[in-house]
Amino acid sequence: MQTRTKITIAVGVLALGALLAWAFAPRPVEVETAIVSEGPFETTIDEDARTRLVDRYVVSAPLAGRLARIALREGDVVAAGQVVATLAPAPAPMLDERSRAEQSARIAAAEAAVLQARARIGAARGALERARTEQRRTEQLAQQGFVAPIKVDGDRLAVQASQRELDAAVEGEHVAGFELQVARAALAAAGGGRVPPAGFELRSPVAGRVLKVVQPNETVVGIGAPLLEIGDLARLEVVAELLTADALQAVPGRVVRIERWGGPADLAGVVRHVEPAAFTKVSALGVEEQRVNAVIDITSPREQWAALGDGFRVGVRIVTRSEPQVRRVPVSAVFPLPAGDPRAPGHAVFVVDSRRARLQPVTLGGRNPSVAWITDGLASGATVIVYPPAAVADGVPVRMRRR
């Protein structure tokens, strides 16, 4: 056999062997990757919520009579003491002896309510003074480094809450005073026939807006019939129905972000309190859930949310944990270690090293729907595989597709 022929056969055998080796060599698995980064981390409780007036006042008829047509409409601004409705005597007697006795008892109850409101004011002022004293003491200790800054924030929130309680108590005294005036005037009008021809005037107990006109037309109404609702839209709160397991983390003072309310930017809030009694609610999937109301104060300036009204739907994010700078990866890159692994139970990620996937156990500090906090096992700048396919295993060659 000639030398050229031998060379040709050898070259063909080598080419065939190279072709077979290429054909049966393992193909790199195409994967999506991300870089381990440094940044803030927080966990939140996300829930739908609604706005609610802190105080809602229902103006009702203190006596039976003929109601004149109410000219006010929903959204109208009213001042404290402004006439909102007028009652005139009905053709029949408005009060008999029993009703007159009941009206006298109502006056006594109104007088007791005034005294109770004044007592509440005194208690609220005392609580506010104690809160201010505690805040000053805490600020002095904080300057000396004896207390944590969170204690200062807590005392400041306590002062704000005490101030709101005092404001509510003062408003309560105004309401009780107006109720007493109404009861006395009703008894005087019924007993002496001194109701003026124009009628008996009903006045607004507070300054605010008309929320609802229950009876806009002229008609004969009975004692206690609701006529219209009034409230101060500047005193709004947010109520979120939380699962009882989540409510344990929504302690008073937690920072809240109010979203999806219709404005250009999120609003700031803080959890005031969580109601002590839960209730059963059936979810859209038909599952019975135990939920509890968390009441949230809006801390953003009033000018930013002036368009919000009573009963509006919003979204809330209650921050349960916040870290300013941690090592983090996409949450889709973290998975539990296989049951047969001697390091299980635990978590791991696939790290790309020299174009091969390497199984790397990690320690988690926490996770939220988007990122996971890595406390140990990874260095910043490392490349990890997100949504690792089933074909990826330790040592498998991969081809990266950067996220």
QUIKAVEN-V670891 format. One record per helix or strand of 2 or more residues. SS is the DSSP state (H for helix, E for strand). FROM is the first residue (numbers start at 1). TO is the last residue. Records with the same first field share a line. If there is no record, write none. Layout:
SS: FROM-TO, FROM-TO
This chain:
H: 3-24, 97-143, 149-192, 244-247, 302-305, 331-333
E: 29-35, 37-53, 56-60, 65-67, 77-78, 83-88, 200-203, 208-213, 219-221, 226-231, 236-243, 255-259, 267-274, 279-282, 288-298, 313-330, 335-336, 347-353, 356-367, 371-376, 383-386, 397-402
